Amino acid sequence: MPQGIRIAFLILAGCALPALAGYWSLASFGHSFLAATFTLSAGIPIFAAGLVTWLAGRFRKSRPTQRTGMAISLWSLAAVALVWCSLGLGSIFQLGAIGKAQSYPNRLAPVLEEHRRMHGAYPDSLEDLAKAPPLPRLLGDRYAYQSRASNYRLVFRPPSEMLGVWIYESATGHWEFSR
């Protein structure tokens, strides 16, 4: 197997982790940091090494060296592009997850109201509900549901936010973003 092809496989294997991270992390701040780190620490230096290899082959009139250099450069560009595209993919998945979390109160409210009628108050935890609909991914935190005497709230932090949270107040029936 030519050296350029082996290097290309190594580069693609190195970008597989950030690409999968885009799917699983929903374009979190950490994923953005990982993408930038990969680009600066691996993508650009490998591209430069491929370019230098190509130039060396050009000056020595060595076709195999030129092909190797070109393969290294192009595959490193492809790897960096894949990593950055994974951020876009993660953002799309994040919007879907936020939509599911924000539609959850519509399914949860009837169950909570039934519990309130039977017991006189909202449950302390969603685990106390026998018929609670399954929690969306972003509301999976045990602090996502908070009950009070006459109302309840749902809270989640979008993966791309470090400080902001979405808050649903049952008293108003609306979501608000708070920093």
C-alpha positions as CSV (number, residue, x, y, z in Angstrom):
1,M,0.0,0.0,0.0
2,P,1.5,3.4,-0.9
3,Q,2.6,5.6,1.9
4,G,0.2,8.4,1.0
5,I,-2.8,6.0,1.4
6,R,-1.6,4.8,4.8
7,I,-1.2,8.4,6.0
8,A,-4.7,9.2,4.6
9,F,-6.1,6.3,6.7
10,L,-4.4,7.6,9.8
11,I,-5.7,11.1,9.2
12,L,-9.3,9.9,8.7
13,A,-9.0,7.7,11.8
14,G,-7.9,10.7,13.7
15,C,-10.9,12.7,12.7
16,A,-13.4,9.9,13.3
17,L,-13.6,10.8,17.0
18,P,-14.5,14.5,16.5
19,A,-17.0,13.5,13.8
20,L,-18.8,11.1,16.1
21,A,-18.6,13.7,18.8
22,G,-20.7,16.0,16.6
23,Y,-23.5,13.5,16.6
24,W,-23.4,12.6,20.3
25,S,-22.5,16.0,21.8
26,L,-25.0,18.1,19.9
27,A,-22.4,20.7,19.0
28,S,-21.5,21.4,22.6
29,F,-18.9,24.0,23.6
30,G,-16.5,21.1,24.2
31,H,-17.0,19.8,20.7
32,S,-16.3,23.3,19.2
33,F,-13.1,23.4,21.3
34,L,-12.1,19.9,20.1
35,A,-12.7,20.9,16.4
36,A,-10.6,24.0,16.8
37,T,-7.8,22.0,18.6
38,F,-7.8,19.3,15.9
39,T,-7.6,21.9,13.2
40,L,-4.7,23.9,14.8
41,S,-2.7,21.0,16.2
42,A,-3.1,18.4,13.5
43,G,-4.9,19.6,10.4
44,I,-2.8,22.6,9.5
45,P,0.6,21.0,10.4
46,I,-0.2,17.8,8.4
47,F,-1.4,19.9,5.4
48,A,1.9,21.9,5.6
49,A,3.9,18.7,5.8
50,G,2.1,17.4,2.7
51,L,2.7,20.7,0.9
52,V,6.4,20.6,1.7
53,T,6.6,16.9,0.6
54,W,4.9,17.8,-2.7
55,L,7.3,20.8,-3.3
56,A,10.3,18.5,-2.5
57,G,9.0,16.0,-5.1
58,R,8.5,18.8,-7.6
59,F,12.1,20.1,-7.2
60,R,13.5,16.6,-7.3
61,K,11.2,15.6,-10.2
62,S,10.0,12.6,-8.2
63,R,6.4,11.7,-9.2
64,P,5.8,9.3,-6.2
65,T,6.9,12.0,-3.8
66,Q,4.6,14.5,-5.4
67,R,1.7,12.1,-5.3
68,T,2.4,11.4,-1.6
69,G,2.6,15.1,-0.8
70,M,-0.6,15.8,-2.6
71,A,-2.4,12.9,-1.0
72,I,-1.3,14.1,2.5
73,S,-2.5,17.6,1.8
74,L,-5.8,16.7,0.3
75,W,-6.7,14.1,3.0
76,S,-5.8,16.5,5.8
77,L,-8.1,19.1,4.2
78,A,-10.8,16.5,3.9
79,A,-10.3,15.5,7.6
80,V,-10.6,19.1,8.8
81,A,-13.7,19.7,6.6
82,L,-15.3,16.6,8.1
83,V,-14.6,17.8,11.6
84,W,-16.1,21.2,11.0
85,C,-19.1,19.7,9.1
86,S,-19.7,17.6,12.2
87,L,-20.3,20.8,14.1
88,G,-23.1,21.7,11.7
89,L,-24.5,18.2,12.0
90,G,-24.4,18.5,15.8
91,S,-26.2,21.9,15.6
92,I,-29.0,20.3,13.6
93,F,-29.4,17.5,16.1
94,Q,-29.2,20.1,18.9
95,L,-32.2,22.0,17.5
96,G,-34.2,18.8,17.3
97,A,-33.3,17.9,20.9
98,I,-34.3,21.4,22.0
99,G,-37.6,21.1,20.2
100,K,-38.3,17.7,21.9
101,A,-37.5,19.2,25.3
102,Q,-39.7,22.2,24.7
103,S,-42.7,20.2,23.6
104,Y,-42.4,17.9,26.7
105,P,-44.6,20.1,29.0
106,N,-47.6,19.5,26.6
107,R,-47.3,15.7,27.3
108,L,-46.3,16.1,30.9
109,A,-48.9,18.6,32.1
110,P,-52.0,16.2,32.1
111,V,-50.1,13.6,34.1
112,L,-48.9,16.3,36.6
113,E,-52.4,17.8,36.9
114,E,-53.9,14.3,37.6
115,H,-51.3,13.8,40.3
116,R,-52.1,17.2,41.8
117,R,-55.8,16.4,41.9
118,M,-55.2,13.1,43.6
119,H,-52.5,14.2,46.1
120,G,-53.1,17.9,46.5
121,A,-49.6,18.9,45.2
122,Y,-47.2,18.3,42.4
123,P,-44.8,15.4,42.9
124,D,-41.4,16.1,44.3
125,S,-39.8,14.2,41.4
126,L,-40.9,12.9,38.0
127,E,-39.9,9.5,39.2
128,D,-42.9,9.6,41.6
129,L,-45.3,9.6,38.6
130,A,-46.5,6.2,37.4
131,K,-47.5,7.4,33.9
132,A,-44.8,10.0,33.2
133,P,-43.8,10.2,29.5
134,P,-40.2,9.4,28.8
135,L,-37.9,12.3,29.4
136,P,-36.2,13.9,26.4
137,R,-32.4,13.8,26.3
138,L,-31.9,17.4,27.4
139,L,-34.3,17.0,30.4
140,G,-32.6,13.8,31.6
141,D,-30.9,15.7,34.5
142,R,-32.4,15.0,37.9
143,Y,-32.6,18.8,38.5
144,A,-34.6,19.4,35.3
145,Y,-37.9,19.2,37.1
146,Q,-38.6,21.4,40.2
147,S,-41.9,21.5,42.0
148,R,-43.4,24.2,44.2
149,A,-46.7,24.4,46.0
150,S,-48.8,25.7,43.2
151,N,-46.6,25.3,40.1
152,Y,-43.6,23.5,38.7
153,R,-40.7,24.3,36.4
154,L,-38.6,22.5,33.9
155,V,-35.0,23.6,33.2
156,F,-32.4,22.5,30.8
157,R,-29.1,23.9,29.4
158,P,-28.5,23.6,25.7
159,P,-25.2,21.9,24.9
160,S,-23.9,24.9,23.0
161,E,-24.4,27.2,26.0
162,M,-22.0,27.6,28.9
163,L,-24.1,29.8,31.1
164,G,-27.7,30.1,29.7
165,V,-30.6,27.8,30.4
166,W,-34.2,27.4,29.1
167,I,-36.8,27.6,31.9
168,Y,-40.4,26.5,31.6
169,E,-42.8,27.9,34.3
170,S,-46.1,26.1,34.6
171,A,-47.7,29.4,35.9
172,T,-47.1,31.1,32.6
173,G,-47.0,28.1,30.3
174,H,-44.0,29.5,28.4
175,W,-40.3,28.8,27.9
176,E,-37.8,31.6,28.6
177,F,-34.1,31.7,28.0
178,S,-32.1,33.0,30.9
179,R,-28.4,33.8,31.3
